[in-house]
Amino acid sequence: MKHVDFGKHVEFGQIEIRLYSVVMGDHPGCAMGCPLSLGWEYEEEGCVPIDDYEVARDAAALSDEDSNNNKNCRRRKSLRITPDERRRRITEGEGISERDIRRANRRLQREREGRCRTRVNAESAAFFRGSEL
């Protein structure tokens, strides 16, 4: 069967770059400290042709590579923020008090504990269902 090209294609032109505000998040999956989230507010940084953006991104990725040439792992590590850095960003950027952060951390800890109990209960139920067979 002959392949017919209908002339369909996709092109990308410009990337719009925005800097979003960082706010205190509420995701209980953050293991230590308060999670961060992107806020609704942002600043326009301008537009860049996609080809220029990808060249700059690839150059940054090459400079971030570790000795094992494991750039994906290195990128993930560079995205991690310590609990102290998250706290600093929240208090300085958003002006949130230490008291509010402690309160949010306690609430998130209760949610984490609830998730853990749910997981343990589900594993126990699966174990007992399996042993009944």
N, CA, C and O of each residue as an XYZ file, in Angstrom:
532
protein
N       0.844     -1.184      0.000
C       0.000      0.000      0.000
C       0.887      1.245      0.000
O       1.849      1.330      0.764
N       0.571      2.170     -0.826
C       1.357      3.380     -0.972
C       0.968      4.386      0.104
O      -0.216      4.608      0.362
N       1.985      5.000      0.736
C       1.763      6.024      1.766
C       1.401      7.341      1.084
O       2.094      7.791      0.171
N       0.312      7.950      1.538
C      -0.132      9.212      0.971
C       0.125     10.315      1.988
O      -0.351     10.234      3.120
N       0.859     11.328      1.605
C       1.141     12.462      2.469
C       0.105     13.538      2.189
O       0.031     14.067      1.080
N      -0.690     13.858      3.197
C      -1.741     14.855      3.016
C      -1.245     16.266      3.310
O      -2.021     17.221      3.306
N       0.046     16.386      3.563
C       0.602     17.714      3.801
C       0.340     18.249      5.199
O       0.529     19.439      5.454
N      -0.093     17.387      6.101
C      -0.340     17.847      7.462
C       0.979     17.916      8.213
O       1.789     16.991      8.155
N       1.183     19.002      8.906
C       2.377     19.144      9.727
C       2.117     20.179     10.815
O       1.154     20.943     10.757
N       2.976     20.182     11.776
C       2.862     21.113     12.896
C       4.133     21.935     12.959
O       5.232     21.411     12.779
N       3.982     23.203     13.210
C       5.129     24.086     13.376
C       4.962     24.869     14.660
O       3.856     25.238     15.054
N       6.081     25.110     15.295
C       6.076     25.935     16.495
C       6.954     27.132     16.214
O       8.016     27.001     15.605
N       6.520     28.293     16.652
C       7.267     29.502     16.342
C       7.958     30.107     17.538
O       9.186     30.097     17.619
N       7.191     30.628     18.458
C       7.734     31.382     19.582
C       7.343     30.729     20.908
O       6.300     30.085     21.024
N       8.201     30.914     21.887
C       7.897     30.496     23.255
C       7.731     31.763     24.071
O       8.588     32.647     24.063
N       6.616     31.832     24.772
C       6.361     32.971     25.655
C       6.886     32.609     27.039
O       6.459     31.614     27.624
N       7.798     33.403     27.559
C       8.411     33.114     28.851
C       7.757     33.984     29.911
O       7.636     35.200     29.764
N       7.331     33.313     30.999
C       6.695     33.994     32.125
C       7.381     33.587     33.421
O       7.787     32.436     33.582
N       7.506     34.515     34.324
C       8.007     34.223     35.663
C       6.831     34.275     36.627
O       6.265     35.340     36.872
N       6.465     33.114     37.174
C       5.334     33.031     38.094
C       5.775     33.237     39.527
O       6.905     32.919     39.898
N       4.875     33.770     40.320
C       5.158     33.904     41.748
C       5.166     32.515     42.382
O       4.533     31.586     41.879
N       5.885     32.390     43.484
C       5.953     31.138     44.227
C       5.227     31.348     45.542
O       5.501     32.304     46.268
N       4.292     30.444     45.848
C       3.487     30.560     47.065
C       3.570     29.270     47.869
O       4.032     28.245     47.368
N       3.120     29.327     49.110
C       3.082     28.133     49.942
C       2.034     27.192     49.374
O       0.886     27.580     49.154
N       2.440     25.956     49.140
C       1.543     24.976     48.554
C       0.830     24.147     49.593
O       0.959     24.374     50.796
N       0.068     23.172     49.102
C      -0.693     22.320     50.013
C      -0.597     20.842     49.647
O      -1.440     20.047     50.063
N       0.429     20.464     48.869
C       0.546     19.081     48.439
C       1.208     18.246     49.529
O       2.356     18.512     49.885
N       0.518     17.245     50.066
C       1.084     16.450     51.158
C       2.203     15.512     50.716
O       2.805     14.850     51.562
N       2.497     15.435     49.433
C       3.562     14.563     48.957
C       4.954     15.115     49.221
O       5.941     14.403     49.038
N       5.051     16.353     49.642
C       6.345     16.942     49.986
C       6.800     16.317     51.301
O       6.127     16.452     52.323
N       7.939     15.635     51.275
C       8.372     14.836     52.428
C       8.784     15.673     53.635
O       8.526     15.276     54.771
N       9.407     16.802     53.415
C       9.880     17.626     54.537
C       9.603     19.094     54.256
O       9.850     19.587     53.156
N       9.097     19.771     55.246
C       8.847     21.195     55.106
C       7.605     21.477     54.285
O       6.866     20.576     53.888
N       7.407     22.763     54.047
C       6.237     23.195     53.277
C       6.490     23.062     51.783
O       7.563     23.417     51.297
N       5.507     22.553     51.059
C       5.653     22.513     49.603
C       5.472     23.904     49.004
O       4.859     24.784     49.606
N       6.015     24.078     47.817
C       5.833     25.323     47.073
C       4.898     25.069     45.907
O       4.835     23.961     45.374
N       4.184     26.088     45.523
C       3.322     26.027     44.344
C       3.517     27.304     43.541
O       4.024     28.303     44.052
N       3.114     27.260     42.293
C       3.128     28.474     41.485
C       1.871     29.270     41.776
O       0.778     28.709     41.855
N       2.024     30.564     41.934
C       0.877     31.429     42.146
C       0.233     31.803     40.818
O       0.679     31.377     39.753
N      -0.806     32.595     40.899
C      -1.497     33.021     39.688
C      -0.799     34.196     39.015
O      -0.902     34.370     37.800
N      -0.091     35.003     39.799
C       0.545     36.194     39.254
C       1.816     35.814     38.496
O       2.537     34.892     38.878
N       2.068     36.542     37.424
C       3.289     36.312     36.660
C       3.725     37.595     35.980
O       2.950     38.538     35.817
N       5.001     37.599     35.585
C       5.569     38.699     34.821
C       5.970     38.173     33.452
O       6.564     37.101     33.333
N       5.641     38.935     32.428
C       6.034     38.563     31.069
C       7.515     38.849     30.893
O       7.976     39.955     31.173
N       8.255     37.859     30.432
C       9.676     38.034     30.180
C       9.955     38.206     28.696
O      11.078     38.529     28.309
N       8.953     37.995     27.871
C       9.133     38.165     26.436
C       8.979     36.864     25.673
O       8.688     35.814     26.245
N       9.179     36.959     24.382
C       9.061     35.796     23.498
C      10.422     35.484     22.891
O      11.233     36.373     22.632
N      10.642     34.195     22.673
C      11.903     33.729     22.107
C      11.567     32.720     21.010
O      10.687     31.882     21.207
N      12.238     32.775     19.868
C      12.021     31.731     18.858
C      12.367     30.366     19.451
O      13.357     30.227     20.169
N      11.559     29.380     19.152
C      11.734     28.065     19.764
C      13.108     27.465     19.483
O      13.678     26.797     20.346
N      13.644     27.695     18.287
C      14.968     27.154     17.972
C      16.044     27.752     18.883
O      16.938     27.038     19.338
N      15.961     29.050     19.149
C      16.923     29.698     20.049
C      16.779     29.156     21.461
O      17.775     28.919     22.144
N      15.554     28.963     21.895
C      15.303     28.444     23.241
C      15.894     27.046     23.401
O      16.542     26.757     24.407
N      15.674     26.180     22.416
C      16.183     24.813     22.511
C      17.701     24.765     22.485
O      18.296     23.930     23.167
N      18.340     25.633     21.722
C      19.806     25.679     21.709
C      20.310     26.088     23.093
O      21.242     25.481     23.621
N      19.695     27.119     23.680
C      20.110     27.570     25.010
C      19.840     26.499     26.059
O      20.659     26.291     26.954
N      18.708     25.823     25.961
C      18.367     24.768     26.915
C      19.349     23.612     26.820
O      19.801     23.089     27.839
N      19.680     23.210     25.588
C      20.625     22.107     25.407
C      22.013     22.481     25.917
O      22.707     21.647     26.499
N      22.420     23.729     25.703
C      23.725     24.173     26.199
C      23.740     24.148     27.728
O      24.741     23.754     28.327
N      22.659     24.559     28.356
C      22.572     24.530     29.824
C      22.584     23.095     30.315
O      23.207     22.799     31.335
N      21.912     22.203     29.614
C      21.875     20.794     30.017
C      23.266     20.185     29.916
O      23.662     19.405     30.781
N      24.011     20.531     28.871
C      25.362     19.997     28.724
C      26.271     20.487     29.846
O      27.115     19.735     30.334
N      26.105     21.735     30.254
C      26.956     22.253     31.327
C      26.556     21.667     32.678
O      27.362     21.681     33.608
N      25.318     21.146     32.812
C      24.850     20.545     34.058
C      25.175     19.064     34.168
O      24.995     18.476     35.235
N      25.654     18.441     33.081
C      25.891     16.993     33.120
C      26.930     16.650     34.174
O      27.909     17.373     34.356
N      26.707     15.534     34.868
C      27.696     15.081     35.838
C      28.704     14.167     35.161
O      28.629     13.949     33.952
N      29.633     13.638     35.920
C      30.711     12.846     35.343
C      30.208     11.562     34.691
O      30.906     10.987     33.856
N      29.025     11.107     35.051
C      28.474      9.884     34.466
C      27.629     10.155     33.228
O      27.004      9.236     32.699
N      27.599     11.397     32.758
C      26.768     11.783     31.624
C      25.306     11.434     31.847
O      24.619     11.015     30.916
N      24.835     11.597     33.044
C      23.447     11.284     33.378
C      22.681     12.592     33.539
O      22.344     12.997     34.652
N      22.410     13.250     32.402
C      21.847     14.589     32.485
C      20.422     14.611     33.013
O      20.050     15.582     33.671
N      19.601     13.589     32.762
C      18.240     13.599     33.291
C      18.240     13.548     34.809
O      17.474     14.261     35.458
N      19.089     12.713     35.372
C      19.206     12.630     36.822
C      19.689     13.973     37.370
O      19.174     14.453     38.380
N      20.651     14.563     36.725
C      21.207     15.848     37.164
C      20.136     16.930     37.113
O      20.054     17.755     38.023
N      19.325     16.941     36.078
C      18.265     17.952     35.982
C      17.291     17.817     37.137
O      16.885     18.820     37.724
N      16.907     16.588     37.475
C      15.981     16.375     38.590
C      16.593     16.872     39.891
O      15.922     17.531     40.685
N      17.861     16.560     40.108
C      18.527     16.999     41.329
C      18.569     18.509     41.406
O      18.410     19.075     42.488
N      18.780     19.173     40.287
C      18.868     20.629     40.308
C      17.505     21.276     40.549
O      17.443     22.463     40.868
N      16.422     20.529     40.405
C      15.090     21.064     40.659
C      14.674     20.928     42.126
O      13.710     21.564     42.554
N      15.381     20.117     42.887
C      15.047     19.923     44.289
C      15.477     21.128     45.104
O      16.536     21.712     44.875
N      14.638     21.485     46.053
C      14.914     22.612     46.925
C      14.877     22.108     48.356
O      13.969     21.364     48.729
N      15.843     22.501     49.153
C      15.884     22.056     50.549
C      14.726     22.668     51.325
O      14.196     23.707     50.930
N      14.328     22.034     52.427
C      13.265     22.621     53.256
C      13.599     24.040     53.721
O      12.716     24.895     53.785
N      14.859     24.293     54.043
C      15.254     25.640     54.483
C      15.094     26.661     53.359
O      14.651     27.785     53.597
N      15.455     26.271     52.135
C      15.308     27.180     51.002
C      13.831     27.439     50.710
O      13.450     28.568     50.400
N      12.993     26.395     50.807
C      11.547     26.608     50.603
C      11.003     27.581     51.640
O      10.248     28.495     51.308
N      11.390     27.381     52.900
C      10.940     28.275     53.985
C      11.386     29.711     53.706
O      10.609     30.649     53.882
N      12.639     29.881     53.271
C      13.139     31.222     52.976
C      12.339     31.879     51.858
O      11.978     33.053     51.948
N      12.065     31.117     50.805
C      11.309     31.681     49.679
C       9.896     32.082     50.096
O       9.370     33.097     49.638
N       9.293     31.286     50.961
C       7.929     31.585     51.395
C       7.899     32.817     52.292
O       7.057     33.698     52.117
N       8.818     32.879     53.250
C       8.788     34.005     54.191
C       9.218     35.305     53.527
O       8.633     36.355     53.795
N      10.229     35.254     52.666
C      10.702     36.474     52.014
C       9.805     36.886     50.856
O       9.452     38.059     50.729
N       9.437     35.933     50.017
C       8.660     36.260     48.824
C       7.209     36.585     49.096
O       6.660     37.529     48.528
N       6.586     35.805     49.967
C       5.159     35.971     50.213
C       4.856     36.670     51.537
O       3.711     37.035     51.802
N       5.870     36.851     52.354
C       5.650     37.520     53.637
C       4.803     36.698     54.597
O       4.104     37.261     55.441
N       4.854     35.385     54.482
C       4.075     34.504     55.359
C       4.851     34.317     56.650
O       6.069     34.140     56.625
N       4.159     34.354     57.767
C       4.811     34.269     59.070
C       5.247     32.842     59.379
O       4.726     31.882     58.812
N       6.213     32.718     60.290
C       6.669     31.405     60.762
C       5.512     30.644     61.397
O       5.417     29.425     61.258
N       4.644     31.349     62.082
C       3.484     30.714     62.726
C       2.582     30.059     61.681
O       2.137     28.925     61.858
N       2.317     30.779     60.594
C       1.476     30.221     59.529
C       2.151     29.015     58.873
O       1.483     28.051     58.500
N       3.461     29.075     58.735
C       4.187     27.948     58.151
C       4.100     26.733     59.066
O       3.864     25.621     58.592
N       4.289     26.930     60.382
C       4.180     25.808     61.326
C       2.783     25.208     61.296
O       2.628     23.987     61.330
N       1.771     26.057     61.232
C       0.383     25.586     61.182
C       0.141     24.759     59.919
O      -0.477     23.696     59.973
N       0.634     25.255     58.787
C       0.471     24.531     57.523
C       1.237     23.211     57.562
O       0.754     22.197     57.057
N       2.422     23.220     58.155
C       3.210     21.987     58.259
C       2.492     20.941     59.107
O       2.509     19.757     58.772
N       1.860     21.368     60.203
C       1.109     20.414     61.042
C      -0.058     19.816     60.265
O      -0.311     18.615     60.351
N      -0.766     20.646     59.510
C      -1.888     20.159     58.711
C      -1.414     19.170     57.654
O      -2.038     18.130     57.445
N      -0.309     19.497     56.989
C       0.238     18.599     55.978
C       0.731     17.300     56.601
O       0.595     16.235     55.998
N       1.302     17.373     57.796
C       1.759     16.161     58.465
C       0.583     15.242     58.777
O       0.692     14.025     58.630
N      -0.541     15.815     59.206
C      -1.745     14.991     59.446
C      -2.213     14.334     58.151
O      -2.618     13.172     58.151
N      -2.157     15.076     57.054
C      -2.553     14.502     55.759
C      -1.591     13.386     55.340
O      -2.031     12.355     54.831
N      -0.285     13.579     55.548
C       0.697     12.533     55.230
C       0.427     11.278     56.046
O       0.457     10.167     55.519
N       0.162     11.462     57.344
C      -0.120     10.318     58.210
C      -1.384      9.595     57.763
O      -1.447      8.366     57.792
N      -2.390     10.362     57.351
C      -3.615      9.755     56.839
C      -3.356      8.947     55.576
O      -3.914      7.863     55.407
N      -2.514      9.468     54.689
C      -2.149      8.724     53.479
C      -1.431      7.434     53.839
O      -1.682      6.384     53.247
N      -0.531      7.521     54.821
C       0.220      6.336     55.237
C      -0.727      5.280     55.804
O      -0.609      4.100     55.472
N      -1.672      5.698     56.663
C      -2.652      4.754     57.220
C      -3.480      4.124     56.115
O      -3.742      2.922     56.149
N      -3.893      4.908     55.146
C      -4.676      4.376     54.027
C      -3.877      3.332     53.261
O      -4.404      2.279     52.903
N      -2.599      3.626     53.008
C      -1.759      2.688     52.275
C      -1.579      1.386     53.068
O      -1.659      0.299     52.496
N      -1.338      1.493     54.381
C      -1.164      0.308     55.217
C      -2.453     -0.500     55.255
O      -2.422     -1.727     55.154
N      -3.581      0.176     55.400
C      -4.866     -0.527     55.427
C      -5.141     -1.233     54.095
O      -5.634     -2.360     54.078
N      -4.827     -0.579     53.002
C      -5.051     -1.192     51.683
C      -4.143     -2.405     51.495
O      -4.575     -3.427     50.961
N      -2.882     -2.297     51.935
C      -1.964     -3.431     51.813
C      -2.418     -4.590     52.687
O      -2.338     -5.748     52.277
N      -2.897     -4.281     53.902
C      -3.391     -5.334     54.795
C      -4.609     -6.025     54.198
O      -4.715     -7.252     54.225
N      -5.526     -5.229     53.660
C      -6.731     -5.805     53.062
C      -6.363     -6.702     51.880
O      -6.933     -7.780     51.713
N      -5.411     -6.257     51.062
C      -4.986     -7.066     49.914
C      -4.322     -8.358     50.388
O      -4.518     -9.412     49.784
N      -3.544     -8.283     51.460
C      -2.885     -9.469     51.995
C      -3.922    -10.482     52.476
O      -3.824    -11.670     52.167
N      -4.918    -10.011     53.237
C      -5.917    -10.920     53.776
C      -6.818    -11.482     52.677
O      -7.220    -12.643     52.753
N      -7.138    -10.699     51.678
C      -7.918    -11.217     50.555
C      -7.140    -12.305     49.836
O      -7.705    -13.321     49.429
N      -5.845    -12.086     49.683
C      -4.999    -13.068     49.009
C      -4.865    -14.343     49.811
O      -4.775    -15.425     49.233
N      -4.849    -14.243     51.124
C      -4.678    -15.449     51.944
C      -5.973    -16.259     52.041
O      -5.935    -17.440     52.385
N      -7.111    -15.643     51.743
C      -8.384    -16.350     51.796
C      -8.583    -17.247     50.578
O      -9.397    -18.169     50.619
N      -7.872    -16.996     49.529
C      -8.066    -17.748     48.293
C      -7.622    -19.133     48.378
O      -7.731    -19.878     47.404
